[in-house]
């Protein structure tokens, strides 16, 4: 990359959001932990210091030597601003009043480059337990709120700024303008980080790196693996060998539909029916982690077996995206395992292949934009996230072929109904769960004792947090009626109204 902004992460929940806002300005940026700062090379045009749940007054609080960035502009956000002030003789103390939520800037120095065209009384979002009580004479206060005396400052004779609010969140109404002022006007970054530029440079890079080598890649029908495969395919053509495994846990008719769509794209793909192997591996397993691991292990075995049928494979292609990379090198290391994620982890060691990950610098929304640039079918790009273990973790309890059949029918009615009603694109993810519960019902004049399914639909921007989707009652009534009338074995439908957190999106 010719130019970039370096974002140092001190553990803030908003760090990825800062990066996404910078990328929206068509400027490339990377996140690095505060304790793993890369060399400041000429391509780094500026540094942003993130927020943090910590206090600069704590003995073991995260820190970095700000003087190391003397040749480039620096913007401290919240904790980052407090750290700069603390290091240069300012006074950071616990806030005497609550400083969380919306606030308005009641003074703004419009002569300062950072606040150019930022409105007086503009709304900003505060989220901090400490506050900058005073700054040294070498600082100039450039913005205040009625309760925060130092809402923003500039260090005199240095290209260093600090703000105690979060410009990256939508509640800061002119936050994007402020970031543009810093990234474009102060740092001088060219706004050339575009999907077209990414596609051209990535394909050229893949051609040079892969040459005439053979590459194998597992496809899932999802956005990430599809876009990654098309990029590699455009670079090396038929030297890319794609494998799509039917684990018996896909949606109704999905195996053939996905194969057909990939073949229309010109991909060299082989479909593998491995349903029986997965069902055998899942037999009598009821614990969610045990099921996930059995599915992952069986996938690796099937994929490895198929890959060995291809001659001279040297590379394994993966659809890894940037949040996966960030998580693996986060400030505190990989976060606590809430549930294991199903991917092709374990394959590199077993197969002794080199890894190629063409999307490992992109966020999910950027992957979709790149896919659109590549001309990929909108139905694939707009597809809801679908868990790697598929319906295996939407069937609570043990998994059997008959339970899969029931859930496939339920899911097809629910997802089809969302599409037909124009609701599919308004939710982030939707699906049905088959519960290990039976309930009494009446059909005709007969008593029934059949299964219960729960429908789940959520709205989200990135899956990290999610709210239950407020689907119309009439729609839910129609879907419920269709499921009970058309799916043998189900006599009760419920709707999940839990948000994440505390619940997860999937039930297992």
C-alpha positions as CSV (number, residue, x, y, z in Angstrom):
1,X,0.0,0.0,0.0
2,X,1.4,3.4,-1.0
3,X,-0.1,5.3,1.9
4,X,-1.8,4.4,5.2
5,X,-2.9,5.5,8.6
6,X,-1.7,3.5,11.6
7,X,-4.3,2.9,14.3
8,X,-2.9,1.8,17.7
9,X,-5.3,-0.3,19.7
10,X,-5.4,0.2,23.5
11,X,-8.3,-2.3,23.9
12,X,-11.3,-0.1,22.9
13,X,-14.5,-1.7,21.7
14,X,-14.6,1.0,19.0
15,X,-11.1,0.5,17.5
16,X,-12.4,-1.5,14.5
17,X,-15.0,1.2,13.9
18,X,-12.3,3.9,13.7
19,X,-10.7,1.8,10.9
20,X,-13.9,1.3,9.1
21,X,-14.6,5.1,9.1
22,X,-11.1,5.8,7.7
23,X,-11.6,3.1,5.0
24,X,-14.9,4.8,4.1
25,X,-12.8,7.9,3.3
26,X,-11.0,5.7,0.7
27,X,-7.9,5.7,2.8
28,X,-6.1,2.5,3.8
29,X,-5.4,1.9,7.4
30,X,-4.2,-0.9,9.7
31,X,-4.8,-1.7,13.4
32,X,-1.9,-2.8,15.5
33,X,-1.7,-3.4,19.3
34,X,-0.1,-0.6,21.3
35,X,2.6,-3.1,22.4
36,X,3.5,-4.2,18.8
37,X,4.1,-0.9,17.0
38,X,5.5,-1.4,13.5
39,X,8.3,0.8,12.2
40,X,7.1,4.2,11.0
41,X,7.9,3.9,7.3
42,X,7.4,6.7,4.8
43,X,4.0,5.1,3.7
44,X,2.6,5.8,7.2
45,X,1.1,9.3,7.0
46,X,-0.5,9.6,10.4
47,X,-1.2,7.8,13.7
48,X,-4.5,7.5,15.6
49,X,-4.5,6.3,19.2
50,X,-7.7,4.5,20.2
51,X,-9.7,4.6,23.3
52,X,-9.4,2.1,26.1
53,X,-11.4,0.8,29.1
54,X,-8.2,1.5,31.2
55,X,-7.1,4.6,33.1
56,X,-3.8,6.3,32.4
57,X,-3.5,6.6,36.2
58,X,-3.3,2.9,36.6
59,X,0.1,1.4,37.2
60,X,-0.2,-1.2,34.4
61,X,-2.2,0.8,32.0
62,X,-1.3,0.4,28.3
63,X,1.1,3.0,27.1
64,X,3.3,4.0,24.1
65,X,6.0,6.5,23.6
66,X,4.3,9.3,21.7
67,X,7.7,10.9,20.7
68,X,8.3,7.9,18.4
69,X,5.7,9.5,16.1
70,X,7.3,13.0,15.9
71,X,7.5,12.9,12.1
72,X,3.8,12.2,11.5
73,X,0.5,13.8,12.7
74,X,-1.1,12.1,15.7
75,X,-4.7,12.1,16.8
76,X,-5.5,10.7,20.3
77,X,-9.1,9.6,20.8
78,X,-10.5,9.5,24.4
79,X,-7.9,7.4,26.2
80,X,-5.4,8.3,23.5
81,X,-6.0,12.0,24.2
82,X,-5.6,11.4,27.9
83,X,-2.4,9.4,27.4
84,X,-0.8,12.3,25.4
85,X,-1.9,14.8,28.0
86,X,-0.6,12.7,30.8
87,X,2.8,12.1,29.2
88,X,3.3,15.8,28.6
89,X,2.4,17.0,32.1
90,X,-1.4,17.4,32.0
91,X,-3.6,16.3,34.8
92,X,-6.0,13.4,34.2
93,X,-8.5,12.7,37.0
94,X,-11.6,10.7,37.6
95,X,-14.6,12.5,36.2
96,X,-16.7,14.4,38.8
97,X,-19.8,14.1,36.7
98,X,-21.0,11.4,34.4
99,X,-19.4,11.8,31.0
100,X,-21.1,9.2,28.9
101,X,-23.5,9.7,26.0
102,X,-24.5,12.7,23.9
103,X,-22.9,16.1,24.4
104,X,-22.6,19.4,22.4
105,X,-19.5,21.4,21.6
106,X,-20.3,24.9,23.0
107,X,-16.9,26.3,21.8
108,X,-15.1,25.3,18.6
109,X,-11.9,26.9,17.3
110,X,-12.7,26.8,13.5
111,X,-9.3,28.2,12.8
112,X,-7.8,24.9,13.8
113,X,-7.3,22.4,10.9
114,X,-8.9,19.5,12.8
115,X,-12.2,21.4,13.5
116,X,-12.5,23.1,10.1
117,X,-16.2,23.2,9.1
118,X,-17.3,21.5,12.4
119,X,-20.5,23.2,13.6
120,X,-20.9,25.0,16.9
121,X,-23.2,23.0,19.1
122,X,-22.5,19.9,17.1
123,X,-23.4,16.6,18.8
124,X,-20.5,14.4,20.0
125,X,-20.5,11.1,21.9
126,X,-18.6,10.9,25.2
127,X,-17.6,7.6,26.9
128,X,-15.0,8.0,29.6
129,X,-14.6,7.6,33.4
130,X,-11.5,9.9,33.5
131,X,-11.3,13.5,32.2
132,X,-8.4,15.8,31.3
133,X,-8.7,18.3,34.2
134,X,-5.9,20.6,33.0
135,X,-3.3,20.8,30.2
136,X,0.2,22.3,30.1
137,X,1.0,25.7,28.6
138,X,2.2,23.9,25.5
139,X,-1.4,22.8,24.7
140,X,-4.1,24.9,23.2
141,X,-7.7,24.0,24.0
142,X,-9.7,24.0,20.8
143,X,-13.2,22.7,21.9
144,X,-15.3,22.4,25.0
145,X,-18.7,21.2,26.1
146,X,-20.7,22.6,29.0
147,X,-19.3,20.0,31.3
148,X,-15.9,19.1,29.7
149,X,-13.4,21.9,29.8
150,X,-11.0,20.0,27.5
151,X,-13.1,18.3,24.8
152,X,-10.3,18.8,22.2
153,X,-6.8,20.2,22.2
154,X,-3.8,20.7,20.0
155,X,-0.2,20.6,21.1
156,X,1.5,23.9,20.1
157,X,4.2,23.6,17.5
158,X,3.5,19.9,17.0
159,X,1.0,18.1,14.7
160,X,-0.6,16.4,17.7
161,X,-4.3,16.6,18.6
162,X,-6.5,15.0,21.2
163,X,-10.2,14.7,21.5
164,X,-12.2,13.3,24.5
165,X,-15.2,12.2,22.3
166,X,-15.5,9.4,19.8
167,X,-15.7,10.6,16.1
168,X,-16.1,7.1,14.8
169,X,-19.6,6.5,16.2
170,X,-22.7,7.7,14.4
171,X,-23.9,9.6,17.5
172,X,-21.0,12.1,16.8
173,X,-22.9,13.7,13.9
174,X,-19.9,15.3,12.2
175,X,-17.4,12.7,13.2
176,X,-16.6,11.7,9.7
177,X,-15.9,15.3,8.8
178,X,-13.4,15.5,11.7
179,X,-11.7,12.3,10.6
180,X,-11.6,13.6,7.0
181,X,-9.9,16.7,8.3
182,X,-7.2,14.7,10.0
183,X,-6.7,11.9,7.5
184,X,-7.0,13.9,4.2
185,X,-6.1,17.5,5.0
186,X,-3.7,17.1,7.9
187,X,-2.0,13.8,7.0
188,X,-2.3,14.5,3.3
189,X,-3.5,11.0,2.3
190,X,-4.7,10.4,-1.2
191,X,-8.3,8.9,-1.2
192,X,-7.4,6.1,-3.6
193,X,-8.2,3.0,-1.5
194,X,-11.1,1.9,-3.7
195,X,-12.6,-1.5,-4.7
196,X,-11.4,-1.0,-8.3
197,X,-7.8,-0.3,-7.1
198,X,-7.9,-3.2,-4.7
199,X,-9.1,-5.7,-7.4
200,X,-6.4,-4.6,-9.9
201,X,-3.5,-4.6,-7.4
202,X,-4.6,-7.9,-5.7
203,X,-5.0,-9.8,-9.0
204,X,-1.6,-8.5,-10.1
205,X,0.0,-9.5,-6.8
206,X,-1.6,-12.9,-6.9
207,X,-0.3,-13.6,-10.4
208,X,3.2,-12.7,-9.3
209,X,3.0,-14.7,-6.1
210,X,1.3,-17.8,-7.3
211,X,2.8,-18.0,-10.8
212,X,1.9,-21.4,-12.3
213,X,1.3,-23.1,-9.0
214,X,-1.8,-25.2,-8.1
215,X,-4.1,-23.8,-5.4
216,X,-6.9,-25.6,-3.6
217,X,-9.7,-23.8,-1.8
218,X,-12.8,-24.8,0.1
219,X,-15.9,-22.9,-0.8
220,X,-19.0,-22.5,1.3
221,X,-21.4,-20.5,-0.8
222,X,-20.9,-17.5,1.4
223,X,-19.6,-14.0,0.6
224,X,-16.0,-14.3,1.8
225,X,-15.0,-17.6,0.2
226,X,-16.7,-16.7,-3.1
227,X,-15.0,-13.3,-3.5
228,X,-11.6,-14.7,-2.5
229,X,-12.0,-17.6,-5.0
230,X,-13.0,-15.2,-7.9
231,X,-9.9,-13.0,-7.2
232,X,-7.6,-16.1,-7.2
233,X,-9.4,-17.5,-10.3
234,X,-8.9,-14.2,-12.2
235,X,-5.2,-14.4,-11.4
236,X,-4.5,-18.1,-12.2
237,X,-7.6,-19.5,-13.9
238,X,-7.9,-23.3,-13.9
239,X,-4.9,-23.7,-11.6
240,X,-7.4,-22.9,-8.8
241,X,-9.2,-26.1,-7.7
242,X,-12.3,-25.4,-5.6
243,X,-14.0,-28.0,-3.4
244,X,-17.6,-27.6,-2.1
245,X,-18.5,-30.2,0.6
246,X,-22.1,-31.2,1.3
247,X,-22.0,-31.9,5.0
248,X,-25.6,-32.8,5.1
249,X,-26.3,-29.6,7.2
250,X,-26.9,-27.2,4.4
251,X,-30.2,-25.5,3.6
252,X,-32.8,-27.2,1.4
253,X,-31.4,-27.7,-2.2
254,X,-28.4,-25.5,-1.3
255,X,-25.7,-27.9,-2.5
256,X,-26.9,-28.0,-6.1
257,X,-27.9,-24.3,-6.2
258,X,-24.4,-23.2,-5.0
259,X,-22.6,-25.6,-7.4
260,X,-24.7,-24.2,-10.3
261,X,-23.9,-20.6,-9.4
262,X,-20.2,-21.3,-9.1
263,X,-20.1,-23.1,-12.5
264,X,-21.8,-20.1,-14.1
265,X,-18.9,-18.0,-12.8
266,X,-16.4,-20.3,-14.6
267,X,-14.8,-21.7,-11.4
268,X,-13.1,-25.1,-11.5
269,X,-15.2,-26.7,-8.8
270,X,-15.9,-30.2,-7.5
271,X,-18.9,-31.0,-5.3
272,X,-18.4,-33.7,-2.7
273,X,-21.4,-35.5,-1.1
274,X,-20.2,-36.4,2.4
275,X,-23.5,-36.3,4.3
276,X,-23.2,-39.8,5.7
277,X,-19.7,-39.2,7.1
278,X,-20.9,-36.1,8.9
279,X,-24.0,-37.9,10.3
280,X,-21.9,-40.7,11.5
281,X,-19.5,-38.3,13.2
282,X,-22.4,-36.5,14.9
283,X,-24.2,-39.7,16.1
284,X,-25.4,-39.4,19.7
285,X,-23.5,-36.1,20.2
286,X,-25.6,-33.4,22.1
287,X,-23.1,-31.0,23.6
288,X,-22.7,-27.9,21.2
289,X,-18.9,-27.8,21.3
290,X,-18.6,-31.5,20.8
291,X,-20.8,-31.2,17.7
292,X,-18.8,-28.2,16.3
293,X,-15.5,-30.1,16.8
294,X,-16.9,-33.2,15.1
295,X,-18.1,-31.2,12.2
296,X,-14.8,-29.4,11.9
297,X,-12.7,-32.5,12.2
298,X,-14.8,-34.4,9.6
299,X,-14.6,-31.4,7.2
300,X,-10.8,-31.4,7.5
301,X,-10.7,-35.2,6.8
302,X,-13.0,-34.9,3.7
303,X,-11.2,-31.8,2.4
304,X,-7.7,-33.3,2.9
305,X,-8.7,-36.5,1.1
306,X,-10.1,-34.6,-1.9
307,X,-7.1,-32.2,-2.0
308,X,-4.7,-35.2,-2.2
309,X,-6.4,-36.2,-5.5
310,X,-5.1,-33.0,-7.1
311,X,-1.5,-33.1,-8.3
312,X,1.2,-30.7,-7.1
313,X,-0.9,-28.5,-4.9
314,X,1.3,-25.9,-3.1
315,X,-1.2,-23.4,-1.8
316,X,-4.4,-23.3,0.3
317,X,-6.7,-20.4,-0.4
318,X,-8.8,-19.0,2.4
319,X,-11.5,-16.4,2.8
320,X,-10.0,-14.9,6.0
321,X,-11.1,-11.2,6.4
322,X,-9.5,-8.4,8.4
323,X,-11.5,-8.8,11.7
324,X,-10.2,-12.4,12.0
325,X,-6.6,-11.1,11.6
326,X,-7.1,-8.3,14.2
327,X,-8.7,-10.8,16.7
328,X,-5.7,-13.1,16.5
329,X,-3.2,-10.3,17.4
330,X,-5.5,-8.2,19.7
331,X,-4.2,-6.3,22.7
332,X,-5.1,-9.1,25.1
333,X,-4.6,-12.0,22.6
334,X,-7.5,-14.0,21.2
335,X,-10.7,-13.3,23.2
336,X,-12.3,-15.9,25.4
337,X,-13.8,-18.7,23.4
338,X,-17.6,-18.3,23.6
339,X,-17.9,-20.9,20.8
340,X,-15.4,-22.3,18.5
341,X,-15.5,-21.0,14.9
342,X,-15.7,-23.4,12.1
343,X,-13.2,-22.8,9.4
344,X,-10.3,-24.6,7.8
345,X,-8.0,-24.1,10.8
346,X,-5.8,-27.2,11.2
347,X,-5.5,-27.8,7.5
348,X,-2.2,-25.9,7.0
349,X,-0.3,-28.0,9.5
350,X,-1.8,-31.2,8.3
351,X,-1.4,-30.6,4.6
352,X,1.9,-28.6,4.7
353,X,0.6,-26.0,2.2
354,X,1.4,-22.3,2.0
355,X,-1.5,-20.0,2.7
356,X,-3.0,-17.3,0.4
357,X,-5.6,-15.0,1.9
358,X,-6.5,-12.3,-0.6
359,X,-9.2,-10.7,1.6
360,X,-7.2,-10.4,4.9
361,X,-7.0,-6.6,4.7
362,X,-10.8,-6.1,4.2
363,X,-13.8,-5.7,6.4
364,X,-17.0,-7.5,5.6
365,X,-18.7,-4.5,4.0
366,X,-15.6,-3.9,1.8
367,X,-15.7,-7.6,0.7
368,X,-19.2,-7.0,-0.6
369,X,-18.1,-3.9,-2.5
370,X,-15.2,-5.8,-4.1
371,X,-17.6,-8.6,-5.0
372,X,-19.9,-6.1,-6.7
373,X,-16.9,-4.7,-8.6
374,X,-16.0,-8.3,-9.7
375,X,-19.6,-8.7,-11.0
376,X,-20.6,-11.5,-8.6
377,X,-24.3,-12.3,-8.4
378,X,-26.0,-10.0,-5.9
379,X,-27.9,-12.9,-4.4
380,X,-24.5,-14.3,-3.2
381,X,-23.2,-11.0,-2.1
382,X,-26.4,-10.2,-0.1
383,X,-26.6,-13.6,1.4
384,X,-27.1,-13.7,5.2
385,X,-24.2,-15.1,7.2
386,X,-24.6,-18.9,7.7
387,X,-22.6,-20.8,10.3
388,X,-20.0,-23.2,9.1
389,X,-21.5,-26.1,11.1
390,X,-24.8,-25.2,9.3
391,X,-28.0,-26.7,10.7
392,X,-25.9,-28.9,13.0
393,X,-25.9,-26.1,15.5
394,X,-29.5,-25.1,14.8
395,X,-30.7,-28.6,15.9
396,X,-30.5,-28.6,19.6
397,X,-29.5,-32.0,20.9
398,X,-28.4,-34.9,18.7
399,X,-28.5,-34.5,14.9
400,X,-30.2,-37.0,12.6
401,X,-31.0,-37.0,8.9
402,X,-34.8,-36.8,9.8
403,X,-34.3,-33.7,12.0
404,X,-32.2,-32.1,9.3
405,X,-35.0,-32.7,6.8
406,X,-37.6,-31.1,9.1
407,X,-35.4,-28.1,9.8
408,X,-34.6,-27.7,6.1
409,X,-38.3,-27.5,5.3
410,X,-39.0,-25.0,8.1
411,X,-36.0,-22.8,7.1
412,X,-37.0,-22.8,3.4
413,X,-40.5,-21.5,4.3
414,X,-39.1,-18.8,6.7
415,X,-36.3,-17.6,4.4
416,X,-38.5,-17.8,1.3
417,X,-41.2,-15.8,3.2
418,X,-38.6,-13.1,4.0
419,X,-37.6,-12.8,0.4
420,X,-41.2,-12.8,-0.9
421,X,-42.2,-10.1,1.6
422,X,-39.2,-7.8,0.8
423,X,-37.8,-8.3,4.4
424,X,-34.7,-10.4,3.6
425,X,-32.4,-7.5,3.0
426,X,-33.7,-5.7,6.1
427,X,-32.3,-8.3,8.5
428,X,-28.7,-9.2,9.1
429,X,-29.3,-12.9,9.7
430,X,-32.3,-15.3,10.0
431,X,-32.9,-18.9,10.5
432,X,-34.8,-21.5,12.4
433,X,-33.9,-23.7,15.4
434,X,-35.3,-27.1,16.0
435,X,-35.8,-27.5,19.8
436,X,-35.5,-30.7,21.8
437,X,-39.1,-30.1,23.0
438,X,-42.4,-31.5,22.0
439,X,-45.7,-30.0,22.7
440,X,-49.4,-30.9,22.6
441,X,-51.4,-29.6,19.7
442,X,-54.7,-30.3,17.8
443,X,-54.9,-30.9,14.1
444,X,-58.4,-31.6,12.9
445,X,-60.0,-33.6,15.7
446,X,-56.8,-35.3,16.7
447,X,-54.4,-34.6,19.5
448,X,-50.8,-34.2,18.3
449,X,-47.5,-34.3,20.2
450,X,-44.9,-32.9,17.9
451,X,-41.8,-30.7,17.7
452,X,-41.3,-27.0,18.4
453,X,-39.3,-24.7,16.2
454,X,-38.0,-21.2,17.1
455,X,-37.6,-18.6,14.4
456,X,-34.7,-16.1,14.8
457,X,-34.1,-12.9,12.9
458,X,-31.7,-10.1,13.9
459,X,-30.5,-6.7,12.8
460,X,-26.9,-5.8,13.1
461,X,-24.0,-4.1,11.3
462,X,-21.2,-6.5,12.0
463,X,-22.6,-9.4,14.1
464,X,-20.7,-8.3,17.2
465,X,-23.9,-7.0,18.7
466,X,-27.4,-7.6,17.4
467,X,-31.0,-6.8,18.1
468,X,-34.0,-9.0,17.4
469,X,-35.7,-8.0,14.2
470,X,-39.2,-6.5,14.7
471,X,-40.9,-8.4,11.9
472,X,-44.5,-7.6,11.2
473,X,-47.0,-9.8,13.2
474,X,-48.9,-10.6,10.0
475,X,-45.8,-11.9,8.4
476,X,-45.0,-14.1,11.4
477,X,-48.5,-15.4,11.5
478,X,-48.4,-16.4,7.9
479,X,-45.0,-18.1,8.2
480,X,-46.1,-19.9,11.4
481,X,-49.3,-21.1,9.6
482,X,-47.3,-22.3,6.6
483,X,-44.8,-24.2,8.7
484,X,-47.4,-26.0,10.8
485,X,-49.5,-26.9,7.8
486,X,-46.7,-28.0,5.5
487,X,-44.0,-29.5,7.7
488,X,-44.8,-32.9,9.1
489,X,-43.6,-33.2,12.6
490,X,-44.0,-29.6,13.7
491,X,-47.0,-28.2,15.6
492,X,-45.7,-25.1,17.3
493,X,-43.7,-22.1,16.2
494,X,-42.2,-19.5,18.5
495,X,-40.2,-16.3,17.8
496,X,-36.9,-15.4,19.6
497,X,-36.9,-11.9,20.9
498,X,-33.4,-12.0,22.6
499,X,-30.7,-9.5,21.7
500,X,-26.9,-10.0,21.6
501,X,-25.6,-9.6,24.2
502,X,-26.6,-11.4,26.4
503,X,-27.8,-14.0,23.9
504,X,-25.8,-15.1,20.9
505,X,-27.2,-15.0,17.4
506,X,-27.1,-18.8,17.1
507,X,-28.5,-21.0,19.9
508,X,-25.4,-23.2,20.0
